[in-house]
Amino acid sequence: MGARGIAYVLAAASLWGTLGIVARLAYAGGAGPGEVVFFRAAIAFGLALLVAWRQGVPLGVPRRQWPLLGAYGTVSVGLFYLSYFWAVRLLPVAVAAVLLYTAPVFVAVLARLLLGEPLGPRRVLALAVAVAGVVLVSAPDPAAGITWTGVAAGLLAGLTYALYSIFGKLALRDLDPAAVVVYTLGIGALVLLAALPPGRLLAIQWPPAVWGWVVLLGVGPTFLAYRLYTAGLQWVPASTAAIVATVEPVVAAGLGWLVLGEALTAGQGAGAALVLLAGLLAQEGAARKEAERPCPSAG
């Protein structure tokens, strides 16, 4: 049972690891981050809505939940997608992916501030390790394509990705997970559409290959990866899945080297290792507690 869940999570994380490469290929054909992330969210929203409709998922939500869903979609889809795809454009793919994985440390701090969860010595250590790792991996080096602007976009991606988990915990207390996905993707797509310059979509003249990359982003690393990750959670604890998913920046780094010829320096490699270690430290306590409880049945 656990092996099946881990396989699903590994597949999802591997798909997420392709985000930066596919985005770069779309950029090379003339697409910009704003249009790419809009279509990514819109395609995933359409697929999520179709699946929810076919499964008979109730989509009605109380009015009191709208502010939460609005914040969830605006920050954790709209702002997250924009910041990460800008980071991918401004930084080497591996560096952008590593900065994204400061998210577990942000989660630990935000859960303490917003949800009252304890911030023990292990998570304080994780915060210190993460800071050291970020300093090493993102030291400005224009020759290597690393700038303060790119680093800021990468860290913003990590923060907004962390807020995805925080908003999710709040929303899933009262709402069906499939409904939450439909609303957050739909709201995020509207936010991303509003962020585009007027008439930008009408002016798009991409070659077919770029449309192929954009559709792939919406179907594979977005909708399908979410479905695989959710399926994996039926077999393994959420914190275990989060730890397994740290394979994503490894996949991103490998693809960046194979496809784009990008490689981390020794210092950046050490920093990446520290960031991933910080993520493991931040989640290990939760993983131990969750491992003591039986996994939910897949039936």
KEKENU-502061 format. One line per 10 residues: number of its first residue (from 1); for each residue x, y, z of C-alpha. Coordinates in Angstrom, 2 decimals. Example, Ala and Ser with C-alpha at 12.3 -4.5 7.8 and 13.67 -1.06 7.14 Angstrom:
<keses>
1 = 12.30:-4.50:7.80; 13.67:-1.06:7.14
</keses>
This chain:
<keses>
1 = 0.00:0.00:0.00; 2.72:2.46:1.04; 4.82:1.61:-2.02; 1.91:2.49:-4.31; 1.40:5.82:-2.58; 5.09:6.67:-2.76; 5.11:5.79:-6.47; 2.20:8.18:-7.07; 3.90:10.98:-5.15; 7.20:10.40:-6.95
11 = 5.38:10.59:-10.28; 3.67:13.83:-9.26; 6.92:15.40:-8.03; 8.71:14.32:-11.20; 6.02:16.05:-13.26; 6.41:19.20:-11.13; 10.14:19.00:-11.76; 9.48:19.49:-15.48; 7.72:22.85:-14.97; 10.81:25.00:-15.40
21 = 12.04:23.20:-18.51; 8.66:23.25:-20.26; 8.22:26.93:-19.36; 11.67:27.76:-20.78; 10.79:25.96:-24.02; 7.59:28.00:-24.26; 9.53:31.21:-23.58; 11.98:30.31:-26.34; 9.07:30.29:-28.78; 7.96:33.80:-27.83
31 = 5.61:33.21:-24.90; 5.83:35.33:-21.74; 5.34:34.24:-18.11; 2.01:36.07:-17.77; 0.34:34.32:-20.69; 1.86:30.94:-19.86; 0.63:30.90:-16.28; -2.83:32.11:-17.29; -3.28:29.24:-19.74; -1.75:26.81:-17.24
41 = -4.37:27.75:-14.62; -7.23:27.97:-17.12; -6.55:24.54:-18.65; -6.19:22.92:-15.23; -9.39:24.65:-14.07; -11.32:23.31:-17.06; -10.11:19.77:-16.40; -10.83:20.01:-12.66; -14.34:21.34:-13.35; -15.01:18.52:-15.82
51 = -13.86:15.84:-13.37; -15.86:17.39:-10.50; -18.98:17.47:-12.70; -18.56:13.85:-13.81; -18.05:12.72:-10.20; -21.06:14.67:-8.97; -19.05:16.83:-6.58; -21.26:19.53:-5.01; -19.82:22.93:-5.93; -22.04:25.15:-3.80
61 = -20.13:26.92:-1.00; -21.37:29.17:1.84; -20.84:32.91:1.39; -18.64:33.03:4.48; -16.10:30.85:2.62; -15.73:33.21:-0.33; -13.11:35.51:1.27; -10.95:32.49:2.10; -11.32:30.97:-1.37; -10.65:34.38:-2.93
71 = -7.41:34.75:-0.95; -6.48:31.14:-1.69; -6.91:31.52:-5.46; -5.35:34.99:-5.62; -2.24:34.26:-3.56; -1.63:30.53:-3.88; -2.49:30.18:-7.57; -2.24:33.65:-9.13; 0.73:35.10:-7.26; 2.43:31.72:-6.81
81 = 2.28:30.82:-10.51; 3.51:34.27:-11.55; 6.39:34.43:-9.09; 7.66:30.92:-9.84; 7.49:31.31:-13.60; 9.25:34.66:-13.38; 11.91:33.00:-11.21; 12.34:30.31:-13.88; 12.79:33.03:-16.49; 15.31:35.00:-14.42
91 = 17.30:32.17:-12.80; 18.76:28.78:-13.71; 15.94:26.23:-13.43; 17.61:24.34:-10.58; 18.11:27.49:-8.51; 14.46:28.52:-8.98; 13.32:25.03:-7.92; 15.55:25.03:-4.83; 14.26:28.44:-3.73; 10.71:27.11:-4.14
101 = 11.58:24.42:-1.61; 12.01:26.97:1.14; 8.23:26.45:1.37; 8.30:23.83:4.20; 10.17:26.26:6.42; 7.73:29.05:5.57; 4.91:26.61:6.39; 6.39:25.90:9.81; 6.63:29.61:10.65; 3.21:30.52:9.21
111 = 1.52:27.57:10.91; 2.85:28.90:14.20; 1.63:32.45:13.49; -1.72:31.66:11.85; -2.76:28.22:13.12; -1.13:28.13:16.54; 0.97:25.05:15.73; 4.12:24.69:17.87; 7.48:25.84:16.52; 9.90:23.57:18.35
121 = 13.72:23.49:18.37; 13.84:21.25:15.29; 11.91:23.75:13.19; 13.96:26.67:14.48; 17.05:24.75:13.39; 15.37:24.14:10.03; 14.88:27.88:9.62; 18.56:28.57:10.30; 19.68:25.81:7.91; 17.33:27.12:5.20
131 = 18.71:30.65:5.50; 22.27:29.33:5.17; 21.25:27.28:2.13; 19.52:30.20:0.43; 22.59:32.38:0.95; 24.80:29.77:-0.73; 22.50:28.85:-3.60; 21.48:32.39:-4.51; 24.62:34.48:-4.13; 24.24:37.10:-6.90
141 = 26.34:36.18:-9.91; 25.28:37.90:-13.17; 27.60:35.62:-15.15; 25.62:32.61:-13.89; 22.28:34.34:-14.41; 21.59:34.91:-10.70; 20.29:38.35:-9.74; 18.59:39.84:-6.70; 15.37:40.19:-8.68; 15.37:36.51:-9.59
151 = 16.16:35.48:-6.01; 13.31:37.65:-4.71; 10.92:36.02:-7.21; 12.10:32.55:-6.13; 11.62:33.31:-2.42; 8.20:34.83:-3.13; 7.32:31.58:-4.91; 8.38:29.64:-1.81; 6.27:31.86:0.45; 3.15:31.71:-1.73
161 = 3.59:27.95:-2.14; 3.70:27.69:1.65; 0.49:29.70:1.89; -1.12:27.11:-0.39; -0.80:24.63:2.48; -2.02:27.11:5.10; -5.07:28.19:3.10; -5.71:24.55:2.23; -5.86:23.51:5.88; -8.40:26.23:6.56
171 = -10.54:25.59:3.47; -10.63:21.81:3.80; -12.14:22.02:7.26; -15.57:22.63:5.70; -15.32:22.05:1.93; -14.87:19.13:-0.45; -11.26:18.96:-1.74; -12.39:18.72:-5.38; -14.56:21.82:-4.95; -11.67:23.71:-3.36
181 = -9.44:22.90:-6.35; -12.10:24.06:-8.83; -12.61:27.38:-7.06; -8.96:28.15:-6.38; -7.90:27.39:-9.95; -10.85:29.35:-11.34; -10.19:32.38:-9.17; -6.46:32.14:-9.85; -7.08:32.03:-13.60; -9.26:35.17:-13.37
191 = -6.56:36.96:-11.37; -3.92:35.99:-13.91; -6.18:37.14:-16.75; -6.66:40.50:-15.03; -2.88:40.84:-14.66; -2.34:40.64:-18.42; -2.15:43.86:-20.46; -5.47:44.63:-22.23; -5.70:42.85:-25.56; -2.64:40.69:-24.90
201 = -4.44:37.40:-25.51; -5.82:38.65:-28.84; -2.31:39.60:-29.96; -0.84:36.14:-29.33; 0.64:34.56:-32.46; 2.48:31.55:-31.10; 3.65:28.71:-33.33; 1.95:25.33:-32.74; 4.93:24.03:-30.76; 4.48:26.74:-28.12
211 = 0.78:25.92:-27.78; 1.84:22.31:-27.30; 4.16:23.25:-24.44; 1.51:25.43:-22.81; -1.17:22.73:-23.02; 1.34:20.25:-21.62; 1.89:22.56:-18.63; -1.82:22.65:-17.85; -2.40:18.93:-18.29; 0.78:17.29:-16.97
221 = 2.65:19.26:-14.28; -0.57:20.89:-13.06; -3.77:18.81:-13.31; -2.29:15.30:-13.62; 0.38:15.95:-10.99; -2.27:17.14:-8.54; -4.38:14.03:-9.18; -1.38:11.74:-8.66; -0.33:13.53:-5.48; -3.88:13.37:-4.10
231 = -4.08:9.65:-4.95; -0.77:9.11:-3.16; -2.20:10.71:-0.02; -4.71:7.84:0.15; -1.83:5.47:0.87; 0.79:7.48:2.78; 0.63:10.28:5.40; 0.66:13.84:4.06; 3.95:14.71:5.76; 5.62:11.60:4.29
241 = 4.35:12.61:0.86; 5.76:16.11:1.33; 9.19:14.65:2.12; 9.11:12.30:-0.88; 8.12:15.27:-3.08; 11.47:16.94:-2.42; 12.67:14.93:-5.42; 11.19:17.77:-7.51; 14.24:20.09:-7.42; 16.48:17.09:-8.11
251 = 14.48:16.35:-11.26; 14.52:20.04:-12.19; 18.30:20.22:-11.75; 18.83:17.08:-13.82; 16.62:18.33:-16.64; 18.26:21.75:-16.50; 21.61:20.09:-17.02; 20.43:17.68:-19.75; 18.22:20.06:-21.74; 19.67:23.51:-21.08
261 = 23.24:22.71:-20.12; 22.82:24.39:-16.72; 24.85:23.12:-13.77; 25.10:24.12:-10.12; 28.45:25.23:-8.75; 29.86:23.45:-5.71; 28.59:26.24:-3.45; 25.16:26.17:-5.02; 25.04:22.40:-4.68; 25.85:22.69:-0.98
271 = 23.20:25.36:-0.58; 20.62:23.19:-2.37; 21.44:20.31:-0.02; 20.95:22.60:2.99; 17.58:23.86:1.72; 16.34:20.30:1.21; 17.68:19.29:4.63; 15.81:22.23:6.15; 12.61:21.02:4.50; 13.10:17.55:5.97
281 = 13.80:18.96:9.43; 10.73:21.20:9.27; 8.49:18.24:8.47; 10.07:15.41:10.42; 8.24:16.13:13.66; 4.89:16.16:11.89; 5.82:12.99:10.03; 6.53:11.15:13.27; 3.21:12.16:14.78; 1.29:11.30:11.64
291 = 3.05:7.96:11.25; 1.58:6.93:14.61; -1.93:7.20:13.11; -3.25:4.70:10.52; -3.29:5.89:6.92; -6.76:6.58:5.52; -8.31:3.80:3.50; -8.17:4.11:-0.25; -11.56:2.39:-0.51
</keses>
